[in-house]
Amino acid sequence: MALLSSPTIKHAAHIANVGEATIFRWLKLPEFETAYREARKEVLNQATARLQNITSEAVDTLQKLMNDDETPPVNRISAAKIILDLSYKSFEIDELTNRLIRLENEVKKGG
């Protein structure tokens, strides 16, 4: 847990009350490295879920900024650009995903 919550290995070693060399040795052990990677993956999954939960709020904020006549023009333009950029990226990802699915289906069919 110290490795997950510390900014450096030195800090993690201090929290875990072990030497830095011990942590480096542990990181070389396949089972430790696997467990550590899985723990990091879970932390990232939790953070991603939190981000997904507030996505609508972020879009609402951008839309309000873009449409508010009191917002400085440069900020309104920035909000509009962010919305357009993210919309385009979303479309692009959907297109690539659909293409990949079609290709995978063709490979499964043998052709």
N, CA, C and O of each residue as an XYZ file, in Angstrom:
444
protein
N       0.825     -1.195      0.000
C       0.000      0.000      0.000
C       0.868      1.257      0.000
O       0.502      2.274     -0.589
N       2.018      1.176      0.665
C       2.903      2.345      0.712
C       3.374      2.731     -0.690
O       3.500      3.915     -0.999
N       3.632      1.743     -1.529
C       4.063      2.040     -2.897
C       2.962      2.742     -3.685
O       3.241      3.599     -4.523
N       1.721      2.377     -3.416
C       0.603      2.966     -4.143
C       0.324      4.403     -3.722
O      -0.160      5.207     -4.520
N       0.624      4.718     -2.486
C       0.253      6.032     -1.970
C       1.420      6.993     -1.798
O       1.229      8.130     -1.366
N       2.617      6.553     -2.130
C       3.796      7.399     -1.936
C       4.313      7.942     -3.256
O       4.224      7.277     -4.288
N       4.856      9.156     -3.217
C       5.374      9.744     -4.450
C       6.707      9.137     -4.888
O       7.067      9.217     -6.062
N       7.438      8.533     -3.954
C       8.737      7.944     -4.290
C       8.909      6.607     -3.559
O       8.226      6.326     -2.573
N       9.821      5.810     -4.060
C      10.138      4.545     -3.393
C      10.770      4.820     -2.038
O      10.535      4.082     -1.082
N      11.562      5.865     -1.948
C      12.178      6.232     -0.670
C      11.106      6.513      0.378
O      11.197      6.054      1.516
N      10.097      7.270     -0.023
C       8.998      7.583      0.895
C       8.226      6.313      1.264
O       7.868      6.121      2.426
N       7.972      5.457      0.290
C       7.262      4.197      0.543
C       8.050      3.327      1.514
O       7.478      2.711      2.413
N       9.355      3.281      1.329
C      10.208      2.489      2.224
C      10.109      3.018      3.646
O      10.030      2.241      4.597
N      10.112      4.319      3.792
C       9.999      4.934      5.121
C       8.662      4.563      5.770
O       8.624      4.197      6.945
N       7.577      4.656      5.017
C       6.251      4.330      5.541
C       6.161      2.850      5.914
O       5.585      2.495      6.942
N       6.734      1.993      5.071
C       6.669      0.547      5.311
C       7.713      0.082      6.329
O       7.739     -1.082      6.728
N       8.561      1.007      6.732
C       9.606      0.701      7.715
C      10.568     -0.389      7.210
O      10.954     -1.299      7.944
N      10.935     -0.258      5.934
C      11.933     -1.151      5.324
C      12.906     -0.287      4.539
O      12.651      0.892      4.292
N      14.010     -0.880      4.156
C      14.983     -0.148      3.354
C      14.562     -0.070      1.897
O      13.792     -0.897      1.409
N      15.084      0.943      1.212
C      14.792      1.083     -0.223
C      15.232     -0.153     -0.994
O      14.539     -0.609     -1.904
N      16.378     -0.683     -0.628
C      16.899     -1.869     -1.320
C      15.926     -3.032     -1.212
O      15.797     -3.830     -2.141
N      15.244     -3.128     -0.082
C      14.264     -4.206      0.101
C      13.123     -4.049     -0.891
O      12.689     -5.021     -1.510
N      12.644     -2.830     -1.038
C      11.547     -2.607     -1.991
C      12.005     -2.914     -3.406
O      11.267     -3.536     -4.169
N      13.210     -2.491     -3.770
C      13.719     -2.803     -5.111
C      13.845     -4.308     -5.308
O      13.582     -4.815     -6.399
N      14.244     -5.021     -4.267
C      14.331     -6.489     -4.345
C      12.938     -7.083     -4.525
O      12.736     -7.980     -5.344
N      11.982     -6.576     -3.753
C      10.615     -7.078     -3.877
C      10.062     -6.849     -5.278
O       9.379     -7.712     -5.830
N      10.355     -5.697     -5.844
C       9.842     -5.386     -7.178
C      10.394     -6.321     -8.255
O       9.817     -6.436     -9.337
N      11.489     -6.974     -7.964
C      12.065     -7.926     -8.915
C      11.438     -9.310     -8.797
O      11.624    -10.152     -9.676
N      10.696     -9.552     -7.715
C      10.029    -10.845     -7.521
C       8.771    -10.890     -8.389
O       7.914    -10.014     -8.276
N       8.650    -11.899     -9.251
C       7.500    -11.948    -10.171
C       6.144    -11.875     -9.459
O       5.246    -11.172     -9.922
N       5.988    -12.580     -8.357
C       4.686    -12.566     -7.684
C       4.390    -11.209     -7.039
O       3.237    -10.779     -6.997
N       5.428    -10.538     -6.538
C       5.239     -9.195     -5.971
C       4.919     -8.212     -7.083
O       4.011     -7.391     -6.958
N       5.664     -8.301     -8.163
C       5.464     -7.392     -9.298
C       4.054     -7.561     -9.857
O       3.405     -6.575    -10.206
N       3.577     -8.802     -9.945
C       2.230     -9.057    -10.444
C       1.184     -8.471     -9.502
O       0.242     -7.814     -9.947
N       1.347     -8.707     -8.200
C       0.402     -8.178     -7.214
C       0.409     -6.651     -7.221
O      -0.643     -6.019     -7.123
N       1.597     -6.064     -7.337
C       1.715     -4.605     -7.364
C       1.040     -4.043     -8.615
O       0.328     -3.042     -8.540
N       1.262     -4.687     -9.765
C       0.645     -4.243    -11.016
C      -0.881     -4.324    -10.911
O      -1.583     -3.416    -11.355
N      -1.389     -5.405    -10.326
C      -2.839     -5.551    -10.161
C      -3.408     -4.485     -9.222
O      -4.489     -3.948     -9.466
N      -2.683     -4.187     -8.162
C      -3.129     -3.155     -7.217
C      -3.154     -1.791     -7.905
O      -4.096     -1.021     -7.717
N      -2.128     -1.487     -8.700
C      -2.098     -0.222     -9.434
C      -3.250     -0.149    -10.427
O      -3.870      0.900    -10.602
N      -3.527     -1.276    -11.075
C      -4.623     -1.341    -12.035
C      -5.954     -1.054    -11.338
O      -6.799     -0.340    -11.878
N      -6.142     -1.613    -10.135
C      -7.378     -1.382     -9.392
C      -7.520      0.086     -8.977
O      -8.612      0.649     -9.045
N      -6.425      0.696     -8.552
C      -6.456      2.116     -8.192
C      -6.858      2.944     -9.413
O      -7.670      3.863     -9.304
N      -6.290      2.618    -10.568
C      -6.622      3.341    -11.795
C      -8.076      3.106    -12.192
O      -8.756      4.032    -12.635
N      -8.555      1.874    -12.036
C      -9.963      1.581    -12.348
C     -10.902      2.404    -11.468
O     -11.912      2.917    -11.948
N     -10.573      2.529    -10.191
C     -11.404      3.317     -9.279
C     -11.384      4.798     -9.666
O     -12.419      5.464     -9.644
N     -10.214      5.301    -10.015
C     -10.113      6.701    -10.429
C     -10.894      6.938    -11.718
O     -11.553      7.966    -11.867
N     -10.820      5.995    -12.642
C     -11.549      6.104    -13.902
C     -13.054      6.113    -13.653
O     -13.785      6.885    -14.274
N     -13.512      5.262    -12.753
C     -14.945      5.233    -12.421
C     -15.391      6.565    -11.839
O     -16.472      7.057    -12.163
N     -14.562      7.146    -10.983
C     -14.899      8.458    -10.407
C     -14.984      9.516    -11.499
O     -15.890     10.349    -11.492
N     -14.034      9.484    -12.445
C     -14.057     10.448    -13.548
C     -15.314     10.287    -14.391
O     -15.939     11.271    -14.786
N     -15.679      9.036    -14.662
C     -16.868      8.795    -15.471
C     -18.120      9.304    -14.775
O     -19.063      9.742    -15.433
N     -18.135      9.249    -13.453
C     -19.298      9.721    -12.702
C     -19.482     11.229    -12.784
O     -20.601     11.717    -12.623
N     -18.419     11.973    -13.030
C     -18.538     13.434    -13.080
C     -18.417     14.001    -14.492
O     -18.333     15.215    -14.674
N     -18.407     13.128    -15.476
C     -18.280     13.577    -16.860
C     -19.416     14.512    -17.265
O     -19.183     15.528    -17.919
N     -20.628     14.174    -16.882
C     -21.776     15.024    -17.246
C     -21.630     16.426    -16.671
O     -21.959     17.411    -17.332
N     -21.134     16.516    -15.434
C     -20.913     17.826    -14.826
C     -19.890     18.633    -15.624
O     -20.051     19.838    -15.817
N     -18.846     17.959    -16.080
C     -17.809     18.647    -16.848
C     -18.383     19.176    -18.163
O     -18.098     20.305    -18.562
N     -19.182     18.365    -18.823
C     -19.798     18.799    -20.075
C     -20.757     19.960    -19.813
O     -20.791     20.927    -20.573
N     -21.534     19.859    -18.736
C     -22.445     20.962    -18.380
C     -21.668     22.256    -18.153
O     -22.089     23.325    -18.596
N     -20.534     22.156    -17.462
C     -19.716     23.337    -17.176
C     -19.205     23.958    -18.473
O     -19.266     25.175    -18.653
N     -18.703     23.115    -19.371
C     -18.218     23.627    -20.654
C     -19.343     24.302    -21.435
O     -19.153     25.367    -22.023
N     -20.514     23.670    -21.432
C     -21.641     24.233    -22.165
C     -22.063     25.576    -21.568
O     -22.354     26.519    -22.304
N     -22.097     25.664    -20.248
C     -22.469     26.932    -19.602
C     -21.464     28.034    -19.941
O     -21.846     29.162    -20.253
N     -20.178     27.694    -19.877
C     -19.154     28.684    -20.211
C     -19.287     29.149    -21.659
O     -19.190     30.339    -21.957
N     -19.507     28.199    -22.537
C     -19.589     28.504    -23.959
C     -20.788     29.408    -24.269
O     -20.707     30.273    -25.140
N     -21.891     29.204    -23.558
C     -23.125     29.939    -23.852
C     -23.337     31.190    -23.007
O     -24.278     31.945    -23.251
N     -22.488     31.417    -22.032
C     -22.650     32.561    -21.128
C     -22.025     33.810    -21.741
O     -20.814     33.869    -21.955
N     -22.863     34.804    -22.021
C     -22.373     36.057    -22.612
C     -21.430     36.811    -21.684
O     -20.675     37.672    -22.134
N     -21.466     36.494    -20.392
C     -20.581     37.147    -19.423
C     -19.182     36.524    -19.416
O     -18.240     37.120    -18.893
N     -19.047     35.339    -19.988
C     -17.751     34.671    -20.059
C     -16.894     35.373    -21.100
O     -17.371     35.660    -22.198
N     -15.638     35.655    -20.774
C     -14.762     36.290    -21.770
C     -14.705     35.467    -23.064
O     -14.676     34.237    -23.015
N     -14.689     36.132    -24.201
C     -14.691     35.430    -25.486
C     -13.612     34.348    -25.611
O     -13.865     33.279    -26.166
N     -12.424     34.626    -25.101
C     -11.357     33.637    -25.219
C     -11.724     32.348    -24.477
O     -11.389     31.254    -24.933
N     -12.406     32.472    -23.346
C     -12.828     31.290    -22.591
C     -13.982     30.565    -23.278
O     -14.066     29.338    -23.247
N     -14.868     31.342    -23.896
C     -15.974     30.723    -24.637
C     -15.434     29.935    -25.821
O     -15.899     28.833    -26.112
N     -14.445     30.514    -26.500
C     -13.820     29.820    -27.632
C     -13.115     28.555    -27.147
O     -13.203     27.509    -27.789
N     -12.421     28.650    -26.025
C     -11.728     27.475    -25.471
C     -12.713     26.371    -25.128
O     -12.460     25.202    -25.420
N     -13.827     26.726    -24.513
C     -14.840     25.726    -24.170
C     -15.400     25.076    -25.437
O     -15.561     23.857    -25.497
N     -15.691     25.890    -26.434
C     -16.210     25.359    -27.699
C     -15.189     24.436    -28.353
O     -15.549     23.378    -28.869
N     -13.927     24.828    -28.334
C     -12.869     24.002    -28.933
C     -12.740     22.671    -28.203
O     -12.593     21.626    -28.837
N     -12.793     22.704    -26.884
C     -12.710     21.466    -26.112
C     -13.856     20.533    -26.474
O     -13.657     19.334    -26.669
N     -15.065     21.098    -26.561
C     -16.234     20.288    -26.911
C     -16.071     19.676    -28.297
O     -16.328     18.488    -28.487
N     -15.643     20.492    -29.272
C     -15.451     19.980    -30.626
C     -14.348     18.921    -30.682
O     -14.513     17.888    -31.330
N     -13.233     19.174    -30.009
C     -12.128     18.217    -30.004
C     -12.544     16.878    -29.407
O     -12.250     15.820    -29.961
N     -13.229     16.938    -28.277
C     -13.640     15.703    -27.615
C     -14.719     14.974    -28.410
O     -14.749     13.744    -28.442
N     -15.601     15.733    -29.048
C     -16.621     15.107    -29.894
C     -15.976     14.375    -31.058
O     -16.354     13.250    -31.386
N     -15.000     15.023    -31.678
C     -14.307     14.406    -32.805
C     -13.559     13.152    -32.360
O     -13.609     12.121    -33.031
N     -12.865     13.244    -31.227
C     -12.137     12.080    -30.714
C     -13.083     10.927    -30.409
O     -12.776      9.771    -30.702
N     -14.218     11.238    -29.829
C     -15.203     10.210    -29.513
C     -15.695      9.530    -30.787
O     -15.808      8.306    -30.840
N     -15.986     10.329    -31.812
C     -16.418      9.776    -33.098
C     -15.328      8.893    -33.694
O     -15.599      7.799    -34.190
N     -14.101      9.381    -33.639
C     -12.968      8.642    -34.182
C     -12.792      7.295    -33.471
O     -12.567      6.272    -34.119
N     -12.893      7.299    -32.161
C     -12.752      6.063    -31.388
C     -13.871      5.091    -31.735
O     -13.627      3.895    -31.896
N     -15.104      5.598    -31.852
C     -16.220      4.741    -32.234
C     -15.993      4.112    -33.603
O     -16.237      2.920    -33.794
N     -15.526      4.915    -34.551
C     -15.259      4.401    -35.893
C     -14.175      3.317    -35.874
O     -14.322      2.272    -36.508
N     -13.098      3.575    -35.146
C     -12.017      2.592    -35.065
C     -12.470      1.319    -34.356
O     -12.092      0.217    -34.754
N     -13.268      1.467    -33.321
C     -13.785      0.305    -32.599
C     -14.664     -0.532    -33.513
O     -14.531     -1.756    -33.551
N     -15.557      0.111    -34.247
C     -16.428     -0.621    -35.176
C     -15.621     -1.317    -36.267
O     -15.921     -2.450    -36.646
N     -14.614     -0.643    -36.760
C     -13.759     -1.240    -37.786
C     -13.021     -2.458    -37.233
O     -12.925     -3.487    -37.901
N     -12.508     -2.340    -36.030
C     -11.809     -3.453    -35.395
C     -12.748     -4.637    -35.190
O     -12.367     -5.783    -35.432
N     -13.961     -4.366    -34.750
C     -14.946     -5.442    -34.554
C     -15.236     -6.144    -35.871
O     -15.295     -7.372    -35.923
N     -15.419     -5.364    -36.942
C     -15.670     -5.963    -38.258
C     -14.496     -6.833    -38.692
O     -14.693     -7.943    -39.185
N     -13.273     -6.331    -38.508
C     -12.090     -7.106    -38.896
C     -11.959     -8.382    -38.072
O     -11.634     -9.439    -38.611
N     -12.211     -8.287    -36.776
C     -12.145     -9.476    -35.919
C     -13.185    -10.501    -36.339
O     -12.914    -11.702    -36.336
N     -14.381    -10.030    -36.703
C     -15.426    -10.943    -37.168
C     -15.028    -11.618    -38.475
O     -15.294    -12.805    -38.668
N     -14.395    -10.874    -39.367
C     -13.931    -11.464    -40.629
C     -12.884    -12.533    -40.374
O     -12.905    -13.592    -41.002
N     -11.963    -12.258    -39.446
C     -10.921    -13.235    -39.121
C     -11.553    -14.494    -38.523
O     -11.139    -15.607    -38.848
N     -12.539    -14.328    -37.663
C     -13.214    -15.481    -37.043
C     -13.916    -16.330    -38.087
O     -13.976    -17.555    -37.975
N     -14.451    -15.656    -39.115
C     -15.165    -16.369    -40.187
C     -14.179    -17.033    -41.144
O     -14.557    -17.885    -41.948
N     -12.918    -16.634    -41.049
C     -11.897    -17.222    -41.909
C     -11.698    -16.487    -43.216
O     -11.231    -17.070    -44.194
N     -12.039    -15.246    -43.243
C     -11.886    -14.571    -44.508
C     -11.701    -13.138    -44.374
O     -11.557    -12.438    -45.377
